[in-house]
C-alpha cells in the first residue's frame, strides 16, 4: 500500500481536498503538521524557578489549535516550571 492509499483510506477528507485543491496528500499532511506546531508568543514574564531559585525570562505562548495559553518553561537546572508554579517577579 502506498502512502497516498493509506492516508486516503484512513482520512477520506484528505482525498477530497486532494482533488478540489490540487494538493497532494503528503502536502496536506505537512501543512497540518505545521499548523499543529504553530504558536505565537503572547508575552514574556520574568519568573523564579521553584527548583533552583533562578530568575529568568519565560515566554507565554498560544498555540493556534489550543483554546488557552501555555505556561511551561524548562529551567537550565532541569526543572520544568508549569503554570501552577509560574511565580512572576517584578
PDB file as gemmi writes it, atoms N, CA and C in Angstrom:
CRYST1    1.000    1.000    1.000  90.00  90.00  90.00 P 1                      
ATOM      1  N   UNK A   1       0.844  -1.178   0.000  1.00  0.00           N  
ATOM      2  CA  UNK A   1       0.000   0.000   0.000  1.00  0.00           C  
ATOM      3  C   UNK A   1       0.889   1.240   0.000  1.00  0.00           C  
ATOM      4  N   UNK A   2       0.586   2.183  -0.854  1.00  0.00           N  
ATOM      5  CA  UNK A   2       1.368   3.417  -0.914  1.00  0.00           C  
ATOM      6  C   UNK A   2       0.943   4.357   0.201  1.00  0.00           C  
ATOM      7  N   UNK A   3       1.752   5.373   0.438  1.00  0.00           N  
ATOM      8  CA  UNK A   3       1.440   6.392   1.440  1.00  0.00           C  
ATOM      9  C   UNK A   3       0.104   7.060   1.096  1.00  0.00           C  
ATOM     10  N   UNK A   4      -0.080   7.395  -0.158  1.00  0.00           N  
ATOM     11  CA  UNK A   4      -1.302   8.050  -0.612  1.00  0.00           C  
ATOM     12  C   UNK A   4      -2.525   7.174  -0.343  1.00  0.00           C  
ATOM     13  N   UNK A   5      -2.447   5.905  -0.649  1.00  0.00           N  
ATOM     14  CA  UNK A   5      -3.563   4.988  -0.409  1.00  0.00           C  
ATOM     15  C   UNK A   5      -3.874   4.868   1.081  1.00  0.00           C  
ATOM     16  N   UNK A   6      -2.819   4.774   1.887  1.00  0.00           N  
ATOM     17  CA  UNK A   6      -3.002   4.651   3.331  1.00  0.00           C  
ATOM     18  C   UNK A   6      -3.737   5.865   3.897  1.00  0.00           C  
ATOM     19  N   UNK A   7      -3.281   7.068   3.558  1.00  0.00           N  
ATOM     20  CA  UNK A   7      -3.878   8.294   4.088  1.00  0.00           C  
ATOM     21  C   UNK A   7      -5.302   8.477   3.570  1.00  0.00           C  
ATOM     22  N   UNK A   8      -5.531   8.245   2.292  1.00  0.00           N  
ATOM     23  CA  UNK A   8      -6.870   8.469   1.745  1.00  0.00           C  
ATOM     24  C   UNK A   8      -7.881   7.460   2.276  1.00  0.00           C  
ATOM     25  N   UNK A   9      -7.437   6.257   2.611  1.00  0.00           N  
ATOM     26  CA  UNK A   9      -8.347   5.287   3.223  1.00  0.00           C  
ATOM     27  C   UNK A   9      -8.657   5.673   4.667  1.00  0.00           C  
ATOM     28  N   UNK A  10      -7.628   6.113   5.375  1.00  0.00           N  
ATOM     29  CA  UNK A  10      -7.804   6.462   6.782  1.00  0.00           C  
ATOM     30  C   UNK A  10      -8.524   7.804   6.939  1.00  0.00           C  
ATOM     31  N   UNK A  11      -8.233   8.742   6.043  1.00  0.00           N  
ATOM     32  CA  UNK A  11      -8.810  10.089   6.106  1.00  0.00           C  
ATOM     33  C   UNK A  11      -9.411  10.465   4.754  1.00  0.00           C  
ATOM     34  N   UNK A  12     -10.633  10.052   4.479  1.00  0.00           N  
ATOM     35  CA  UNK A  12     -11.265  10.330   3.183  1.00  0.00           C  
ATOM     36  C   UNK A  12     -11.359  11.819   2.851  1.00  0.00           C  
ATOM     37  N   UNK A  13     -11.439  12.669   3.878  1.00  0.00           N  
ATOM     38  CA  UNK A  13     -11.496  14.109   3.635  1.00  0.00           C  
ATOM     39  C   UNK A  13     -10.257  14.581   2.885  1.00  0.00           C  
ATOM     40  N   UNK A  14      -9.100  14.011   3.211  1.00  0.00           N  
ATOM     41  CA  UNK A  14      -7.876  14.398   2.523  1.00  0.00           C  
ATOM     42  C   UNK A  14      -7.943  14.066   1.040  1.00  0.00           C  
ATOM     43  N   UNK A  15      -8.537  12.953   0.717  1.00  0.00           N  
ATOM     44  CA  UNK A  15      -8.672  12.576  -0.691  1.00  0.00           C  
ATOM     45  C   UNK A  15      -9.536  13.601  -1.419  1.00  0.00           C  
ATOM     46  N   UNK A  16     -10.605  14.058  -0.755  1.00  0.00           N  
ATOM     47  CA  UNK A  16     -11.486  15.066  -1.328  1.00  0.00           C  
ATOM     48  C   UNK A  16     -10.734  16.382  -1.528  1.00  0.00           C  
ATOM     49  N   UNK A  17      -9.946  16.794  -0.531  1.00  0.00           N  
ATOM     50  CA  UNK A  17      -9.155  18.020  -0.650  1.00  0.00           C  
ATOM     51  C   UNK A  17      -8.113  17.897  -1.749  1.00  0.00           C  
ATOM     52  N   UNK A  18      -7.555  16.723  -1.863  1.00  0.00           N  
ATOM     53  CA  UNK A  18      -6.556  16.456  -2.897  1.00  0.00           C  
ATOM     54  C   UNK A  18      -7.120  16.774  -4.280  1.00  0.00           C  
ATOM     55  N   UNK A  19      -8.355  16.382  -4.511  1.00  0.00           N  
ATOM     56  CA  UNK A  19      -8.990  16.603  -5.814  1.00  0.00           C  
ATOM     57  C   UNK A  19      -9.386  18.072  -5.984  1.00  0.00           C  
ATOM     58  N   UNK A  20     -10.014  18.673  -4.967  1.00  0.00           N  
ATOM     59  CA  UNK A  20     -10.542  20.031  -5.076  1.00  0.00           C  
ATOM     60  C   UNK A  20      -9.463  21.107  -5.112  1.00  0.00           C  
ATOM     61  N   UNK A  21      -8.423  20.951  -4.325  1.00  0.00           N  
ATOM     62  CA  UNK A  21      -7.418  21.992  -4.180  1.00  0.00           C  
ATOM     63  C   UNK A  21      -6.186  21.732  -5.040  1.00  0.00           C  
ATOM     64  N   UNK A  22      -5.980  20.515  -5.424  1.00  0.00           N  
ATOM     65  CA  UNK A  22      -4.814  20.193  -6.236  1.00  0.00           C  
ATOM     66  C   UNK A  22      -3.569  19.910  -5.417  1.00  0.00           C  
ATOM     67  N   UNK A  23      -3.724  19.754  -4.101  1.00  0.00           N  
ATOM     68  CA  UNK A  23      -2.590  19.416  -3.252  1.00  0.00           C  
ATOM     69  C   UNK A  23      -2.463  17.905  -3.157  1.00  0.00           C  
ATOM     70  N   UNK A  24      -1.255  17.452  -3.005  1.00  0.00           N  
ATOM     71  CA  UNK A  24      -1.074  16.027  -2.767  1.00  0.00           C  
ATOM     72  C   UNK A  24      -1.370  15.744  -1.302  1.00  0.00           C  
ATOM     73  N   UNK A  25      -1.654  14.525  -0.975  1.00  0.00           N  
ATOM     74  CA  UNK A  25      -1.937  14.144   0.411  1.00  0.00           C  
ATOM     75  C   UNK A  25      -0.726  14.442   1.285  1.00  0.00           C  
ATOM     76  N   UNK A  26       0.458  14.212   0.769  1.00  0.00           N  
ATOM     77  CA  UNK A  26       1.677  14.491   1.537  1.00  0.00           C  
ATOM     78  C   UNK A  26       1.761  15.983   1.867  1.00  0.00           C  
ATOM     79  N   UNK A  27       1.435  16.848   0.907  1.00  0.00           N  
ATOM     80  CA  UNK A  27       1.467  18.291   1.156  1.00  0.00           C  
ATOM     81  C   UNK A  27       0.441  18.676   2.217  1.00  0.00           C  
ATOM     82  N   UNK A  28      -0.741  18.082   2.144  1.00  0.00           N  
ATOM     83  CA  UNK A  28      -1.782  18.371   3.124  1.00  0.00           C  
ATOM     84  C   UNK A  28      -1.325  17.934   4.516  1.00  0.00           C  
ATOM     85  N   UNK A  29      -0.721  16.769   4.626  1.00  0.00           N  
ATOM     86  CA  UNK A  29      -0.225  16.282   5.920  1.00  0.00           C  
ATOM     87  C   UNK A  29       0.875  17.196   6.457  1.00  0.00           C  
ATOM     88  N   UNK A  30       1.766  17.650   5.584  1.00  0.00           N  
ATOM     89  CA  UNK A  30       2.836  18.551   6.012  1.00  0.00           C  
ATOM     90  C   UNK A  30       2.267  19.880   6.487  1.00  0.00           C  
ATOM     91  N   UNK A  31       1.273  20.400   5.774  1.00  0.00           N  
ATOM     92  CA  UNK A  31       0.628  21.640   6.199  1.00  0.00           C  
ATOM     93  C   UNK A  31      -0.054  21.456   7.548  1.00  0.00           C  
ATOM     94  N   UNK A  32      -0.689  20.316   7.735  1.00  0.00           N  
ATOM     95  CA  UNK A  32      -1.348  20.031   9.010  1.00  0.00           C  
ATOM     96  C   UNK A  32      -0.327  19.963  10.150  1.00  0.00           C  
ATOM     97  N   UNK A  33       0.821  19.349   9.897  1.00  0.00           N  
ATOM     98  CA  UNK A  33       1.869  19.276  10.920  1.00  0.00           C  
ATOM     99  C   UNK A  33       2.371  20.669  11.277  1.00  0.00           C  
ATOM    100  N   UNK A  34       2.555  21.526  10.263  1.00  0.00           N  
ATOM    101  CA  UNK A  34       2.991  22.898  10.520  1.00  0.00           C  
ATOM    102  C   UNK A  34       1.961  23.632  11.363  1.00  0.00           C  
ATOM    103  N   UNK A  35       0.688  23.448  11.028  1.00  0.00           N  
ATOM    104  CA  UNK A  35      -0.389  24.102  11.767  1.00  0.00           C  
ATOM    105  C   UNK A  35      -0.397  23.644  13.229  1.00  0.00           C  
ATOM    106  N   UNK A  36      -0.207  22.362  13.460  1.00  0.00           N  
ATOM    107  CA  UNK A  36      -0.237  21.826  14.817  1.00  0.00           C  
ATOM    108  C   UNK A  36       0.924  22.371  15.658  1.00  0.00           C  
ATOM    109  N   UNK A  37       2.036  22.733  15.020  1.00  0.00           N  
ATOM    110  CA  UNK A  37       3.204  23.239  15.742  1.00  0.00           C  
ATOM    111  C   UNK A  37       3.199  24.763  15.863  1.00  0.00           C  
ATOM    112  N   UNK A  38       2.349  25.443  15.089  1.00  0.00           N  
ATOM    113  CA  UNK A  38       2.360  26.903  15.050  1.00  0.00           C  
ATOM    114  C   UNK A  38       1.955  27.487  16.399  1.00  0.00           C  
ATOM    115  N   UNK A  39       2.702  28.486  16.818  1.00  0.00           N  
ATOM    116  CA  UNK A  39       2.408  29.149  18.079  1.00  0.00           C  
ATOM    117  C   UNK A  39       2.804  30.618  17.995  1.00  0.00           C  
ATOM    118  N   UNK A  40       2.222  31.413  18.859  1.00  0.00           N  
ATOM    119  CA  UNK A  40       2.513  32.834  18.926  1.00  0.00           C  
ATOM    120  C   UNK A  40       2.903  33.162  20.361  1.00  0.00           C  
ATOM    121  N   UNK A  41       3.948  33.968  20.513  1.00  0.00           N  
ATOM    122  CA  UNK A  41       4.348  34.417  21.851  1.00  0.00           C  
ATOM    123  C   UNK A  41       3.434  35.575  22.236  1.00  0.00           C  
ATOM    124  N   UNK A  42       2.691  35.410  23.335  1.00  0.00           N  
ATOM    125  CA  UNK A  42       1.754  36.429  23.799  1.00  0.00           C  
ATOM    126  C   UNK A  42       2.476  37.487  24.627  1.00  0.00           C  
ATOM    127  N   UNK A  43       3.341  37.021  25.522  1.00  0.00           N  
ATOM    128  CA  UNK A  43       4.087  37.933  26.391  1.00  0.00           C  
ATOM    129  C   UNK A  43       5.297  37.211  26.957  1.00  0.00           C  
ATOM    130  N   UNK A  44       6.192  37.980  27.545  1.00  0.00           N  
ATOM    131  CA  UNK A  44       7.352  37.426  28.227  1.00  0.00           C  
ATOM    132  C   UNK A  44       7.323  37.894  29.676  1.00  0.00           C  
ATOM    133  N   UNK A  45       7.415  36.952  30.590  1.00  0.00           N  
ATOM    134  CA  UNK A  45       7.430  37.255  32.027  1.00  0.00           C  
ATOM    135  C   UNK A  45       8.801  36.940  32.600  1.00  0.00           C  
ATOM    136  N   UNK A  46       9.157  37.619  33.686  1.00  0.00           N  
ATOM    137  CA  UNK A  46      10.318  37.223  34.484  1.00  0.00           C  
ATOM    138  C   UNK A  46       9.761  36.347  35.584  1.00  0.00           C  
ATOM    139  N   UNK A  47      10.235  35.107  35.636  1.00  0.00           N  
ATOM    140  CA  UNK A  47       9.740  34.173  36.650  1.00  0.00           C  
ATOM    141  C   UNK A  47      10.902  33.599  37.458  1.00  0.00           C  
ATOM    142  N   UNK A  48      10.543  33.061  38.615  1.00  0.00           N  
ATOM    143  CA  UNK A  48      11.531  32.441  39.502  1.00  0.00           C  
ATOM    144  C   UNK A  48      11.315  30.934  39.499  1.00  0.00           C  
ATOM    145  N   UNK A  49      12.383  30.195  39.280  1.00  0.00           N  
ATOM    146  CA  UNK A  49      12.315  28.735  39.263  1.00  0.00           C  
ATOM    147  C   UNK A  49      12.165  28.214  40.699  1.00  0.00           C  
ATOM    148  N   UNK A  50      11.133  27.411  40.966  1.00  0.00           N  
ATOM    149  CA  UNK A  50      10.982  26.841  42.308  1.00  0.00           C  
ATOM    150  C   UNK A  50      12.041  25.794  42.633  1.00  0.00           C  
ATOM    151  N   UNK A  51      12.719  25.291  41.594  1.00  0.00           N  
ATOM    152  CA  UNK A  51      13.745  24.272  41.812  1.00  0.00           C  
ATOM    153  C   UNK A  51      15.074  24.830  42.285  1.00  0.00           C  
ATOM    154  N   UNK A  52      15.529  25.917  41.610  1.00  0.00           N  
ATOM    155  CA  UNK A  52      16.850  26.460  41.932  1.00  0.00           C  
ATOM    156  C   UNK A  52      16.819  27.922  42.350  1.00  0.00           C  
ATOM    157  N   UNK A  53      15.673  28.597  42.168  1.00  0.00           N  
ATOM    158  CA  UNK A  53      15.552  29.998  42.566  1.00  0.00           C  
ATOM    159  C   UNK A  53      16.027  30.999  41.527  1.00  0.00           C  
ATOM    160  N   UNK A  54      16.489  30.534  40.389  1.00  0.00           N  
ATOM    161  CA  UNK A  54      16.992  31.428  39.350  1.00  0.00           C  
ATOM    162  C   UNK A  54      15.844  32.232  38.731  1.00  0.00           C  
ATOM    163  N   UNK A  55      16.058  33.545  38.549  1.00  0.00           N  
ATOM    164  CA  UNK A  55      15.087  34.409  37.877  1.00  0.00           C  
ATOM    165  C   UNK A  55      15.454  34.434  36.395  1.00  0.00           C  
ATOM    166  N   UNK A  56      14.456  34.224  35.553  1.00  0.00           N  
ATOM    167  CA  UNK A  56      14.713  34.113  34.115  1.00  0.00           C  
ATOM    168  C   UNK A  56      13.508  34.583  33.312  1.00  0.00           C  
ATOM    169  N   UNK A  57      13.749  34.892  32.031  1.00  0.00           N  
ATOM    170  CA  UNK A  57      12.662  35.260  31.124  1.00  0.00           C  
ATOM    171  C   UNK A  57      11.968  33.992  30.654  1.00  0.00           C  
ATOM    172  N   UNK A  58      10.639  34.063  30.581  1.00  0.00           N  
ATOM    173  CA  UNK A  58       9.856  32.914  30.122  1.00  0.00           C  
ATOM    174  C   UNK A  58       8.750  33.415  29.201  1.00  0.00           C  
ATOM    175  N   UNK A  59       8.591  32.748  28.072  1.00  0.00           N  
ATOM    176  CA  UNK A  59       7.581  33.135  27.097  1.00  0.00           C  
ATOM    177  C   UNK A  59       6.264  32.408  27.357  1.00  0.00           C  
ATOM    178  N   UNK A  60       5.184  33.161  27.296  1.00  0.00           N  
ATOM    179  CA  UNK A  60       3.841  32.585  27.356  1.00  0.00           C  
ATOM    180  C   UNK A  60       3.394  32.465  25.909  1.00  0.00           C  
ATOM    181  N   UNK A  61       3.033  31.244  25.493  1.00  0.00           N  
ATOM    182  CA  UNK A  61       2.687  31.021  24.089  1.00  0.00           C  
ATOM    183  C   UNK A  61       1.231  30.608  23.920  1.00  0.00           C  
ATOM    184  N   UNK A  62       0.713  30.896  22.745  1.00  0.00           N  
ATOM    185  CA  UNK A  62      -0.640  30.481  22.367  1.00  0.00           C  
ATOM    186  C   UNK A  62      -0.507  29.658  21.095  1.00  0.00           C  
ATOM    187  N   UNK A  63      -0.871  28.381  21.186  1.00  0.00           N  
ATOM    188  CA  UNK A  63      -0.870  27.528  20.006  1.00  0.00           C  
ATOM    189  C   UNK A  63      -2.147  27.788  19.223  1.00  0.00           C  
ATOM    190  N   UNK A  64      -2.043  27.792  17.913  1.00  0.00           N  
ATOM    191  CA  UNK A  64      -3.193  28.101  17.069  1.00  0.00           C  
ATOM    192  C   UNK A  64      -4.345  27.122  17.255  1.00  0.00           C  
ATOM    193  N   UNK A  65      -4.033  25.895  17.612  1.00  0.00           N  
ATOM    194  CA  UNK A  65      -5.084  24.882  17.743  1.00  0.00           C  
ATOM    195  C   UNK A  65      -5.487  24.615  19.195  1.00  0.00           C  
ATOM    196  N   UNK A  66      -5.052  25.481  20.119  1.00  0.00           N  
ATOM    197  CA  UNK A  66      -5.400  25.302  21.537  1.00  0.00           C  
ATOM    198  C   UNK A  66      -6.254  26.474  22.013  1.00  0.00           C  
ATOM    199  N   UNK A  67      -7.202  26.219  22.885  1.00  0.00           N  
ATOM    200  CA  UNK A  67      -8.085  27.290  23.342  1.00  0.00           C  
ATOM    201  C   UNK A  67      -7.497  28.166  24.457  1.00  0.00           C  
ATOM    202  N   UNK A  68      -6.304  27.834  24.935  1.00  0.00           N  
ATOM    203  CA  UNK A  68      -5.729  28.577  26.047  1.00  0.00           C  
ATOM    204  C   UNK A  68      -4.221  28.701  25.875  1.00  0.00           C  
ATOM    205  N   UNK A  69      -3.630  29.640  26.592  1.00  0.00           N  
ATOM    206  CA  UNK A  69      -2.184  29.884  26.523  1.00  0.00           C  
ATOM    207  C   UNK A  69      -1.408  28.802  27.268  1.00  0.00           C  
ATOM    208  N   UNK A  70      -0.131  28.669  26.923  1.00  0.00           N  
ATOM    209  CA  UNK A  70       0.732  27.664  27.541  1.00  0.00           C  
ATOM    210  C   UNK A  70       1.777  28.347  28.416  1.00  0.00           C  
ATOM    211  N   UNK A  71       1.816  27.942  29.671  1.00  0.00           N  
ATOM    212  CA  UNK A  71       2.801  28.442  30.618  1.00  0.00           C  
ATOM    213  C   UNK A  71       3.699  27.274  31.013  1.00  0.00           C  
ATOM    214  N   UNK A  72       4.747  27.050  30.236  1.00  0.00           N  
ATOM    215  CA  UNK A  72       5.716  25.996  30.550  1.00  0.00           C  
ATOM    216  C   UNK A  72       7.101  26.524  30.213  1.00  0.00           C  
ATOM    217  N   UNK A  73       8.028  26.362  31.135  1.00  0.00           N  
ATOM    218  CA  UNK A  73       9.408  26.798  30.928  1.00  0.00           C  
ATOM    219  C   UNK A  73      10.337  25.727  31.471  1.00  0.00           C  
ATOM    220  N   UNK A  74      11.304  25.320  30.679  1.00  0.00           N  
ATOM    221  CA  UNK A  74      12.328  24.375  31.129  1.00  0.00           C  
ATOM    222  C   UNK A  74      13.531  25.178  31.620  1.00  0.00           C  
ATOM    223  N   UNK A  75      13.797  25.097  32.907  1.00  0.00           N  
ATOM    224  CA  UNK A  75      14.919  25.815  33.512  1.00  0.00           C  
ATOM    225  C   UNK A  75      16.235  25.099  33.182  1.00  0.00           C  
ATOM    226  N   UNK A  76      17.328  25.852  33.241  1.00  0.00           N  
ATOM    227  CA  UNK A  76      18.652  25.274  32.995  1.00  0.00           C  
ATOM    228  C   UNK A  76      18.999  24.186  34.015  1.00  0.00           C  
ATOM    229  N   UNK A  77      18.393  24.262  35.212  1.00  0.00           N  
ATOM    230  CA  UNK A  77      18.681  23.265  36.252  1.00  0.00           C  
ATOM    231  C   UNK A  77      17.981  21.932  35.971  1.00  0.00           C  
ATOM    232  N   UNK A  78      17.097  21.920  34.953  1.00  0.00           N  
ATOM    233  CA  UNK A  78      16.398  20.689  34.600  1.00  0.00           C  
ATOM    234  C   UNK A  78      14.963  20.640  35.101  1.00  0.00           C  
ATOM    235  N   UNK A  79      14.582  21.631  35.903  1.00  0.00           N  
ATOM    236  CA  UNK A  79      13.224  21.679  36.443  1.00  0.00           C  
ATOM    237  C   UNK A  79      12.270  22.223  35.381  1.00  0.00           C  
ATOM    238  N   UNK A  80      11.100  21.623  35.250  1.00  0.00           N  
ATOM    239  CA  UNK A  80      10.068  22.114  34.329  1.00  0.00           C  
ATOM    240  C   UNK A  80       9.057  22.915  35.140  1.00  0.00           C  
ATOM    241  N   UNK A  81       8.995  24.216  34.842  1.00  0.00           N  
ATOM    242  CA  UNK A  81       8.091  25.116  35.548  1.00  0.00           C  
ATOM    243  C   UNK A  81       6.761  25.120  34.805  1.00  0.00           C  
ATOM    244  N   UNK A  82       5.699  24.766  35.519  1.00  0.00           N  
ATOM    245  CA  UNK A  82       4.372  24.715  34.914  1.00  0.00           C  
ATOM    246  C   UNK A  82       3.535  25.900  35.394  1.00  0.00           C  
ATOM    247  N   UNK A  83       2.356  26.046  34.822  1.00  0.00           N  
ATOM    248  CA  UNK A  83       1.515  27.213  35.105  1.00  0.00           C  
ATOM    249  C   UNK A  83       1.229  27.394  36.596  1.00  0.00           C  
ATOM    250  N   UNK A  84       0.994  26.304  37.303  1.00  0.00           N  
ATOM    251  CA  UNK A  84       0.678  26.401  38.728  1.00  0.00           C  
ATOM    252  C   UNK A  84       1.860  26.906  39.554  1.00  0.00           C  
ATOM    253  N   UNK A  85       3.074  26.858  39.004  1.00  0.00           N  
ATOM    254  CA  UNK A  85       4.280  27.307  39.706  1.00  0.00           C  
ATOM    255  C   UNK A  85       4.831  28.605  39.116  1.00  0.00           C  
ATOM    256  N   UNK A  86       4.082  29.229  38.219  1.00  0.00           N  
ATOM    257  CA  UNK A  86       4.506  30.423  37.493  1.00  0.00           C  
ATOM    258  C   UNK A  86       4.559  31.608  38.446  1.00  0.00           C  
ATOM    259  N   UNK A  87       5.717  31.874  39.028  1.00  0.00           N  
ATOM    260  CA  UNK A  87       5.901  32.918  40.028  1.00  0.00           C  
ATOM    261  C   UNK A  87       6.536  34.125  39.352  1.00  0.00           C  
ATOM    262  N   UNK A  88       5.710  35.111  38.970  1.00  0.00           N  
ATOM    263  CA  UNK A  88       6.203  36.297  38.262  1.00  0.00           C  
ATOM    264  C   UNK A  88       6.942  37.193  39.251  1.00  0.00           C  
ATOM    265  N   UNK A  89       8.141  37.629  38.855  1.00  0.00           N  
ATOM    266  CA  UNK A  89       8.977  38.509  39.665  1.00  0.00           C  
ATOM    267  C   UNK A  89       8.931  39.896  39.036  1.00  0.00           C  
ATOM    268  N   UNK A  90       8.721  40.892  39.840  1.00  0.00           N  
ATOM    269  CA  UNK A  90       8.650  42.287  39.350  1.00  0.00           C  
ATOM    270  C   UNK A  90      10.026  42.849  39.133  1.00  0.00           C  
TER     271      UNK A  90                                                      
END                                                                             
